[in-house]
Amino acid sequence: MSTVIEQPVEARLVAAAPRMPSIPAMLHYDQRDPFAVSMTFPAPSTLEGVEVCWTFARELLVSGMDEPVGHGDVRVRPYGYERLVMEFHAPEGTAVVHLRAAEVRRFLDRSTELVPLGLEHLQIDLDHDLAELMRDAC
């Protein structure tokens, strides 16, 4: 069984221009970092022309399916039953995207099958991680 889940999602950038085209994005979950989820936007869809990757707590995405959450760089809230709104805050500005809630639910279901919610800590080998830190410090 793979320890990594990647799922493409369609993101619609919310902007002043009507009906902005959809941009591809990729949701990523790795069992080795069980508390985190990443969302990557490819270079052609960003203002800087470079791939942009945001990493945030899986719990933020889970909770954001039902209620507004987040006070930092990433914020999530439902928009009806069919859409999810994600805000990405950076010094350069804020990007707001709409996602299909069904795509995000499917991704979260797959990640939960791999690592159930509340059991993420069982995936972490603290002794190994501490040994690696100590090795790198020497």
BELNOR-V303989 format. One record per pair of residues at least 6 apart in sequence whose C-alpha atoms are under 6 Angstrom apart, sorted by the first residue. I is the first residue (numbers start at 1). J is the second residue. D is the distance in whole Angstrom. If there is no record, write none. Layout:
i = (I:I)
j = (J:J)
d = (D:D)
This chain:
i = (3:3:4:4:5:5:6:6:7:7:8:8:9:9:10:11:11:11:11:11:12:12:12:13:14:14:25:25:26:26:27:27:28:28:29:34:35:35:36:36:36:37:37:37:37:38:38:39:39:40:40:41:41:42:43:43:43:64:64:65:66:67:68:68:69:69:73:73:74:74:75:75:76:76:77:77:78:82:82:83:83:83:84:84:84:85:85:86:86:87:87:88:88)
j = (30:31:29:30:28:29:27:28:26:27:25:26:25:26:24:22:23:97:98:99:22:97:98:97:96:97:40:41:39:40:38:39:37:38:37:120:57:58:56:57:58:55:56:57:58:54:55:53:54:52:53:51:52:51:49:50:51:76:77:78:78:77:76:77:75:76:88:89:87:88:86:87:85:86:84:85:84:100:101:99:100:101:98:99:101:97:98:96:97:95:96:94:95)
d = (6:5:6:4:6:5:6:5:6:5:6:4:5:6:5:5:5:6:6:5:4:5:5:4:5:6:6:5:5:5:6:5:6:5:5:5:6:6:6:5:5:6:6:6:5:5:4:6:5:6:4:6:5:5:5:4:4:5:5:5:6:6:6:4:6:5:6:5:6:5:6:5:6:5:6:5:5:6:5:6:5:5:6:5:5:6:5:6:5:6:4:6:5)
